[in-house]
Amino acid sequence: MGLMHNRTLIINKTIIKWREVIFDFTRIVGSFSLWNTITVTALRGLSSESDVVKRREEREERREDAARMMGSGGFESSFADFLRQCGGYAVLDGGLATELERHGANLNDPLWSAKCLLTSPHLIRRVHLDYLDAGANVIITASYQATIQGFEAKGLSKQESETLLRRSVEIAVEARDIYSERCAKSTTDVMRNGGKSVRPILVAASVGSYGAYLADGSEYSGNYGPKISKETLKDFHRRRVQVLANAGADLIAFETIPNLLEAQAYAELLEEESIKIPAWFAFNSKDGINVVSGDSIQACAAVAESSRHVVAVGINCTPPRFIHGLITSIQRVTDKPILVYPNSGETYNAELKRWKSTGAANEADFVSHVGEWCEAGATLVGGCCRTTPNTIRAISTALYNKSINVKIPQLQ
C-alpha cells in the first residue's frame, strides 16, 4: 500500500512538472494549431482526458471564486471579506526581481524583472511558487517595469507588448493553480485564525511608476521635471492598466509611487476607465515622514482614501525603521486597510545599479517588527527588494501566532 502511495505521489509530481513546462511551451508557439495539438496530445499521454477536463474545471472554479470574492458587494467590502478569510491579517509576497537574480537571472536591463517575461518565464513561476509555499496570500506579477513603451523600445510591436503584459498575469495565475492542485493532493492549509481551509490567494498586477520606466533613478526621487503633467502620466499608464485589468488579475498594485502627482493620475485613470478590479496604492519614503519627492505622505494617502477603486494604501520599498511612523501618519487620513512591504533596509544605488549595505536589519530583526506594525494598524504585511521566501515564511508564522494571541481587527 505504501509503495503504491509513493508511486502515485511521484506520478502526480511528474504531471505537475510537465504541466509547468507545457505552460511555457504553449505560450511561445500557441499561435500554431499544430503545436496546440502536440500539447493536448502530451497532456493526454500524462493523464486521461477526463482528468484533464476535471483539472480545467477546477481551475475555472478557483478563478470564479476569486472573482466573486473581489467583485461582489463593492470593492472595499469584498476586500474586507478577503482579509477575514485570511484570519484578519494577510501575507504579501517578497522581492521578485532580487529573487530572480538569486536564481541566476541577469536583470541588468531597462526592463529589469520584466526581461524574464521574454527570456525565462519559468523562473518567474518558480519564484511565485516559492512565495506561495512560504505562506503568501498575495503574489505580485512581474510587470512592475513592464510597459508598452519599454517593450517597443526593444523592437516589439504594440500587440506583442500587450501580450507580454497579459503573460505576466497568466504566469502568476498558473502558479496559483499549480499550488492549489498540490494542496488538493496533499492536505488543506491551516488558516491564521486557527481553522483549516484552502488558503485564499489573490494575484495582484504590478504597475510601476513612470520613473521605473525611465530607469534613471527618478522612481526614488519623484522628480520628473516640469514637462511631465498629470495628463502625461495618465496617457503613459492608460493602455497598460487596461490590459492588466482585463488579463485575469484580482487587483492592481500601484507600487513605489514616488509623488503626489502620479497618485492623482492613477486615481483619475481608474475612474475614467471604469476599471473593474480594485487597486492598492503603495508609496515609498526615504525619511519616514514624506514620500521620496518630499510630498506629504498624508496628502498622498488622502488621494487613496478619496478613490472608490482603492481598497488599501501603504508603503513599500522603504527601510523597515521608517514603517511604524508612516503607518501612524497614514492612519490619520484613512480607515482603509494599511499594507506594508519594506525592503531589507539596504540602499539601492540607481547609478551603479547595486545594493549597498547600510547597517540593514537582518532577517530576524526585520520579522521582529511585524508585531509592532500590526499593532500600529497594518493588516497586510510582506517584503520588497532583497527579502526572500524565508522572510515571508517567518512573517506568515508571526502573523499566525499574532492572530491567535491578539484580537483580530473588526473590518467593516
Secondary structure, DSSP 8 states (H G I E B T S, - for coil): -HHHHHHHHHHHHHHHHHHHHHHHHHHHHTT-HHHHHHHHHHHHHHS-HHHHHHHHHHHHHHHHHHHHHHHSS-HHHHHHHHHHHTTS-EEB---SHHHHHHTT----STTGGGHHHHH-HHHHHHHHHHHHHTT-SEEE-S-TT--HHHHHHTT--HHHHHHHHHHHHHHHHHHHHHHHHHHHHS--EE-TTS-EE----EEEEEE--HHHHHTSSGGGT----TT--HHHHHHHHHHHHHHHHTTT-SEEEEEEE-SHHHHHHHHHHHHHTT-SS-EEEEE--SSSSB-TTS-BHHHHHHHHHH-TTEEEEEEESS-GGGHHHHHHHHHTT--S-EEEE---S-EEETTTTEEE-SS---HHHHHHTHHHHHHHTEEEE---TT--HHHHHHHHHHHHHHHHHS------
